[in-house]
């Protein structure tokens, strides 16, 4: 499908901007995954980057195909809902598993906010 030449300028500009913004968010999340230090810090950047990046890219896809097919295309809404629901759940499960493992191993790298209160204090 090479309908890009049929896309009017008023639709091409928002599609291009949304694609670039989505790619930027995804790139930021990927860089955050590489640059941040501990496992707990690394959880947040890819989660936010993926959710926002995929959201912008799906919105661009909806605009693009809605304009080309002259009808509302909302197939991407299901993908967006699944990403928005599953990404935070995955983050929570990974964090809980890591926290449980760290507590069993007696690791001192457990964040202070996740530690139980010290009874001696």
HUHU-V682699 format. One record per pair of residues at least 4 apart in sequence whose ideal C-beta (glycine too) atoms are under 6 Angstrom apart, sorted by the first residue. I is the first residue (numbers start at 1). GAP is how many residues later the second one is. If there is no record, write none. Layout:
BEGIN
I_GAP ; I_GAP
END
This chain:
BEGIN
3_65 ; 7_4 ; 7_5 ; 11_56 ; 14_49 ; 15_45 ; 15_48 ; 15_49 ; 18_38 ; 18_41 ; 18_42 ; 19_41 ; 21_35 ; 22_31 ; 22_34 ; 22_35 ; 25_24 ; 25_27 ; 25_28 ; 26_23 ; 26_27 ; 28_21 ; 29_16 ; 29_17 ; 29_20 ; 29_21 ; 31_4 ; 32_4 ; 32_13 ; 33_9 ; 33_12 ; 33_13 ; 36_5 ; 36_6 ; 37_4 ; 39_59 ; 40_71 ; 43_48 ; 43_52 ; 45_4 ; 46_4 ; 47_40 ; 47_44 ; 49_4 ; 50_4 ; 50_37 ; 51_36 ; 54_29 ; 58_18 ; 58_21 ; 58_22 ; 61_15 ; 62_4 ; 62_11 ; 62_14 ; 65_4 ; 65_8 ; 66_6 ; 66_7 ; 76_4 ; 82_4 ; 83_4 ; 86_4 ; 99_15 ; 102_5 ; 102_8 ; 110_4 ; 110_5
END
